[in-house]
């Protein structure tokens, strides 16, 4: 099963926004953002860490009530009928809401972050370090300002 086109576009946009936050010119912000995503503290982001970062950013942007739960109304963009299917897939316990943990598990299952990790990992070591994140950002959006 693949993400609907609309949702995949949103995931890529979320990935870019996450990377933008990681690459800001303010060292403290950059360090905190990258370090927050680098959960095993090895100096690089694995596909799983990239996936979790993307999913968390998207989840938090939609979680308007800030209660750690997304309803179908918060998840589905009006007019995107395919997103209903994605919501149902992510709602693992079928209780009508998606928690962050459910969203992360679904993101991992669906390979969120795989393309971004592959494109950004220039040395092919299986992880994306801070310099690779910055280079990837620059290749997509121009030099860091």
N, C-alpha and C positions, 0 to 999 in steps of 0.2 A: 504494500500500500504506500502510495506517495502522498505528500501534501498537495492539496489543490494549488493551482497556480497562484491564486491570490494570497494564500497563506505562505507559500514559499517565498514570494516577493516580500512579504512582511518579515519573514525570518531573516532574509538577506539584509533588509533595511535595518532590522534590529541588530544584526551582527555589525554592520557598519557603524551604527550609533554606539554600540558597545566599544568598538575599537577606537572611535573618535574620543570617547571618554578616557580610554586608556592611553591615548597619545597626546593629550593636551600638553601645552608647553609648561604648565606649572608642575614642577617636579613632585610636590607632595600629592597632587591629584593623580598624576600619572602613576606614581609608585603605589598609592593606596588602591587604585582601580585594578592595576595589573596584579598586585599582590593579593587582592581580594579574590580574583578569579583563579589564581595559582594556589589551589587548596592544598596541594602536597608540598608547596614551598621549595620546588626544585628549580625555579628560575625560568620555567617555560610552561606553556599551556598545552595540555593534551587535547585530543578531540573531545573527550568527555568534559573537560573543564571549559572548553569553548562552547560546547553544547549547553552546559548548565548556565554559563554566563548569558548566552543569547536568550534561552528560555526564561531565565530569571528577569532579565530586562523587559522582555515582552510581557511576562506575567505581571510584573509590577506596574507597567504602563497601563495595563487594562484593569488592574485591581483598584478601582476607584474608591471602594469602601475601605481599602487598606486592612482587610480582615483575613488575608491569606487564603481566600476562597474566590474563585471566579464562577459566576453564574453563566448560563448560556447567553444571557443578554449582554454581559460584559465581554464575553469571548467573541461573539459573532458580530462582524461588521454588517450593518444593514445592507441587504442586497446580495450578500455572499452566502448562498444556500449551501455550498460545499463545506463551509466552515462548520455547519451543524454536524456533519459526518466526522470531522476532525474532533470536535468537542466530545462527541459520543465515544470516540476511540480513546481520548485522553482521560475521560471519566471512568477510571478503572473499576471503581466499586459501584458505579451506576447510581450514585446518590443525588445527581442533578447539579453537582458542583465539582470543579477541578481544583485541587490543592496544588501548591507549588511542587510538592514531591511527585504527584501524579503527572504534572506537566513535564517535569524533568525526566521522569521515567519514559514518558511518551516521546520526548525529544530525542533521548538516547536511542530508543527503539527505531525511530524514523531517520536517524542519521543526521540530525540537525548539527550543523557546524562542520560536517565532513568536507564539503566543497571549500569552505573558507580555510580550513586547516590545510588542506592539500595545496591550495594556491599560495598560502602565506609561508608554508614550510619550505623555504628555498634550499636548505641544506639536506633535506630529506631524512632528518633524524627522528621524525615522528612527533615532534613538539614544536611549538612556535614561541620563540623567545621574544623578549621585549624589542630588540632591534628588528626582528622579522615583522612584528606587529606594526611598528612604525613605518617600515618599508612598504608593507601592504597598504596601510592607510595612505601613504604618499602616492602610491601607484593608482589608487582609486580617487583620491580627493585633492591631490597636490601636496606640497610640503606643509609640514606642521607650522601653524601660525602662532 
